[in-house]
């Protein structure tokens, strides 16, 4: 290199270095949001969330996530193009950009390493498998109810989350509402005397079958991926009405009638009986409009649709030898005696908002503590519903061993604990 060239190179180096040196010497102003000051959450502290199968109830729950300051929703996945675009619009409108990614195939969605947690609000036939696949992909999961279709899925769900160490929250949000919590407290602390009966509203007790609707021309896969929509469920021809009317609630797509509201109400009865790690041991068919079960401690579980006080949807009633309490989605409490309140004021929160439940989940994602409806809780309350459905379907009394997770001396009932799922899906 000539001396002239060397001088030019040095001048260029100094010219390039001077602005950098000046910038380094000057005071640096960092936005408060980056440091998490002034009430903002630093980007490094945000939980990165993606949504699977968002629509209807799912849009509401997604909005609960969007309203939390420590959440960033980055992607959505749906087999229907219209829902993909609607959910992307919902997310982008919140953040004022066009950054939300969309996917048709959940496998591409779950391959993203930046997603910490997923919200699953697909059809019920997908809930358990997507929860399991998400956990295996290293994601924490908030899944709407019902969380499983069968006893076998319930057990697989619990085992997967135990083995992977991921956080699971089932969408039974009433466990995080104050009036339901207070009613459970009365039962658990002996304020009603020794418990005798727990009453749950199942919302239905029919067993249903997998009927086919009239076949229609199947749309392009990018518009509606019918095969992926069916997923593990038995194949049947496409029908637009089934998709648009909530096909997931049709026969063969969920685990039977008791599971509909039972996912909430039976779950609350389990909690009241301190039975989160077990299930009833005896199940009886419908008699006088009621399906009943019995726990090992002698407490009776009554599943009925009629005879409730006007306290709103999803009612439960807990009875003991000295008192009773009944409540529902109105937020109001009915008590056998005003003395049960003991001067306490219980907040009346009407409806069934999910933001308390979502917050419980997010806190546990951060602390790794177990949320109110963790995988073990969801497993046992769903087993209670599935076993009740099997007794109703067979029309006879069944005895169940919660330790071995099998019916005693009834091969036919045991075969109904699980079902074949369609290729290529696996539990």
Buried (B, 14 or more C-beta within 10 A) or exposed (E): EEEEEEEEEEEEEEEEEEEEEEEEEEEEEEEEEEEBEEEBBEEEEBBBBBBBBBBEBBBEBBBBBBEBEBBBBBBBBBBBBEBBEBBBEBBBEBEEEEEBBBBBEBEEBBEBEEBBBBBBBBBBBBBBBBBBBBBEBEBBBBBBBBBBBBBBBBBBBBBBBBEBEBBBBBBBBBBBBBBBBBBBBBBBEEBBEEBBBBBBBBBBBBBBEEEEBEEEEBBEEEEBBBEBBBBBBBEBEBBBEBBEEBBBEBEBBBBBBBBBBBBBBBBBBBBBBBBBEBBBBBBBBBEEEBBBBBBEEEBBBBBBBEEBEEBBBBBBBBBBEEBBBBBBBBBBBBBBEEEBEEEEEBEEBEEBBBBBBBBBBBEBBEEEEBBBBBBBBBBBBBBBBBBBBBBBBBEBEBBBEBEEBBBEEBEEBBEBBBBEBEEEEEB
